[in-house]
Amino acid sequence: MSVIKKKSGALPDPEKVKSEILAKYPPKVARKRAKQIVTTAPDMETPPEIMANVRTIPGIMTMRGCTYAGCKGVILGPTRDIVNITHGPIGCGFYSWLTRRNQTRPATPESENFMTYCFSTDMQDENIIFGGEKKLRAAIQEAYDLFRPKAIAVFSTCPVGLIGDDVHAISREMKEKLGINVFAFSCEGYKGVSQSAGHHIANNQIFTHVVGKDDTAPEGRFRITMLGEYNIGGDAFEIERLLEKCGITLVATFSGNSTYDQFARAHTADLCTVMCHRSINYVADMLETKYGIPWIKVNFIGAKATAKSLRRIAAYFEDKELIDRVERVIAEEMPAVEAAREAVLPRTTGKTAMLFVGGSRAHHYQELFKEMGMKTLSAGYEFGHRDDYEGRRVIPDIKVDADSRNIEEIEVSADEKRFRARKTGEQLRRLESEGVSFKEYEGLMADMKDNPAAVIDDLNQYEAEKLVEAYRPDIFCAGIKEKFSIQKLGIPMKQLHSYDSGGPYAGFTGAVNFYKEIDRLVNSKVFAYAKAPWQKNPELSATYVWE
Amino acid sequence: MLLRHTKPDVMERTALTINPAKTCQPIGAMYAAFGIRGCMPHSHGSQGCCAYHRSALTRHYKEPVSATTSSFTEGSSVFGGQANLLSAIENIFTIYNPDVIAVHTTCLSETIGDDIPQIADKAAKEGKVPSGKHIIHCNTPSYVGSHVTGFAGMVKAMVHYFAQSTGKRNGSVNIIPGWVEPSDMEEIKRLAGLMGIKSTLFPDTSGVLNGPLTGEYRMFPDAGTPVSALQAAGDAVGTLALGEWASAEAARLLDSKCKVPCKVLDLPIGLAATDRFIDTLRTVAGTTVPDSVEFERGQLVDVISDYHQWLYGKKVALVGDPDQLIALTEFLVSLDMQPIHIVSGTPGKRFEARIKEITESLGRPVNVRCGANADMFLLHQWMLNEPVDLIIGNTYCKYMARDLDVPLVRHGFPILDRPGHQYFPTVGYKGAMRLLEKILSALLDRKDRDDPEETFELVI
């Protein structure tokens, strides 16, 4: 690659890097990728249009996974008291067996927790030929006999969709028979174009089959939900600690450290907060339409972002006592954060990062890097949609293609019994004028105006390698599949899907953890040893040096 | 408390697998394909399969695992995956330029019935396969067999697509190492080298999935079995297939296709199995066993005799792959240990019979089961009914080990939380010594932890 980072520190023009990347592709591929790679610049008024949530090009080594992974692994993975049965051959169940560092904290040592178990119908060829319904029915019965759970969920894998097992009918039948909630997800891996379809299917079914089942509101004056928080590396534990300290009641988290009962009474909250916009923004909309709960976007990644989010929640409730308490908590927590930040700043300022993660993380983590004086040179989502990049204003313009049309959309209307508008239209407008914006997300690119940067959707291994060669960032953030090819290049790589061995990174304590972790990585000695001393020095002539 | 819901009453299950002791065929095919030099494994199905397999292998090896996928969406599932595979082939050769694309199917493409050889032919006719490049394939529906049989399938494909007989023997011995670690493949080559034997090992993942960090990334390192060596396998004097499950089919195909005689042996794990391996090598190649190999053997026997008192009568639970478990069980029995609960998710009738045979000298019943429902939940229940002193199995055993407070020696696939397996072998005499060291350390660490202070011993 001719465009390489200059010794002076000047960075190559992202447009040039883009054209070098595209040069290797067959023409048809290059045309498509050209629309998925855009560049931001300080003078841009509105973000450029990016093509996102479209099919991955066959043969190109994508970072993406599948619908089943999004449904079973991401959304239902962190919920501890539902027996999740994968209906299919053994592989899908095996690979989604706690491989995402889901953490949970049961109330007592005896409380239900099935997260360390993997349940599968382990379909054999005769089940493919003659159908797997009988086996699924028996598996649900056996799970019930062994564990007596309060709910059982069934996840369809690719062949189940093809052979046409009616997982929903069997679930209804078993629900009737066993007297517990049994529901299913048609989350076959081939649906949609990425994990995103799976999030959608998971959320819709939880909304349909669980939310609203229990009208008991937990005690507390300020009740909220946390949507799109998955307790990676214990993030939810830190957020829960902060909310409790502020006197805010967390009714439900979707779905980090969550339980079935939490989902069932989610509708009793008075405010919904959305962390990962991609995975769950539509649930926030549905909760508003059906139950009258407004939603705001929050971000607990980054100390400043955390403080801002807490203040925004307090502002919504318009309660002096709460507003003061939140200020006290922030004042109490910030000194430790500042001290940790001051300690690492001399070693992190001016360093550079790249982030290619999930559906909001490539955005959220830029806050933390900014706090450390680090610049993001390139970023993108693994399964984001245009609104995650460009902001919600583009939602009406997004064309729905065939792959998205296959994902069920549910229509909701106000619940006759349970709908209760939490704020009047006038109140909402006033709050908006005071800076509490509802149903709003500006997207990743709005926050990447500071410097020319490449924003890339559905990055692949070849492009990652080219980016690293061109920019030599000080750190690269992505997932496990990308980790070691980046590290072979001598660049530290931090996983932000599962945090490697670290975390939590949310909230104030999390920010401190992250500062320390990134300091460790960008200043690690190990990568300096990639070349042996004799590889760095010119060849010696064939005589002994002491001669 | 991690597996708090597992109770000792064993209920016969017909439908529900809990904590499986196997995974699906394609991942085995993918692993085997890395043992060919310059090979890109390709997963023909939804992209989730490829993502999961790459993630699992990456977590096990801590290495880049580059593999491509046909990225099926709903349309491909209805109309077939031909268009996806054709464009994948074109893109792979253009962008990554491998020597070989090794295609394996998934449950999706199998259920649709995609015909891979037909699609590969079409790609060649359309000029999408550059000259000198190859596409091979194997069928790996996930609802048949396990990761082990998937591995076997791809090894068989290597013979099917590449092995040729020129009618002239080349004096080389083929060794099919089975599903073992890159470090084990390296050790098998070293032993054959010590014996002065010209050998071709396939597949050979050493140097591919345990590579160095150099500041450069090479998707296709100079390692793995070259296509030319796979072609020449048809002219070898004989084939040693290590492991009935992972290697025998390929060896038998080579025998029928190219008339290369084969012997199927157990994996050379432990003393007796390594003895048989060395002895067979000696006979096949018509050579003598060098002193250096006998020296290593003697060292192993020495360590066993030095530490026998800590091994004698200790009860062990085992979970893993059949070829691995057969050799491991035999090793444990030879140490006078008692392997009493053994499960393998991989099906195969001969497994239970072999284990019964090997454990006969224990003079007591042994719990053994394989195939569907032979899972770690069952193993855990057996352990609740008759406790053991040691568990040997993959990383997932750590839940049981913690709950039951029993030491664990990690062995098998996958190992997600400890280093070593990529770099230090467990095959051969040296490997047996390492395995023995791990077993003894686990047992003695536990003893040091549990002994009352008055009997806490400095000298063991």
Interface residues (C-beta under 8 A of the other chain):
Chain A: K24 Y25 P26 V29 R55 T56 I57 P58 G59 I60 M61 T62 M63 R64 G65 C66 T67 Y68 A69 I85 G88 P89 I90 G91 C92 G93 F94 Y95 S96 W97 T99 P109 E110 E112 N113 F114 T116 Y117 C118 F119 S120 T121 D122 M123 Q124 D125 N127 I128 K135 L136 R137 A138 A139 Q141 E142 A143 D145 L146 F147 T157 C158 P159 G161 L162 I163 E188 G189 Y190 K191 G192 V193 A402 D403 N406 Q461 Y462 E465 G479 I480 K481 K483 F484 S485 I486 Q487 K488 L489 G490 F527 A530 K531
Chain B: M1 L2 L3 R4 H5 K7 M11 R13 T14 A15 L16 T17 I18 N19 P20 K22 T23 C24 P26 I27 H42 G45 S46 Q47 G48 C49 A51 Y52 H53 R54 S55 A56 T58 R59 K62 E63 P64 V65 S66 A67 T68 T69 S70 S71 F72 T73 E74 G75 S76 S77 N84 L85 S87 A88 I89 E90 N91 I92 T94 I95 Y96 T106 C107 L108 E110 T111 I112 P141 S142 Y143 V144 S146 G211 L213 T214 G215 E216 Y217 M219 G345 A372 N373 F377 Y396 Y399
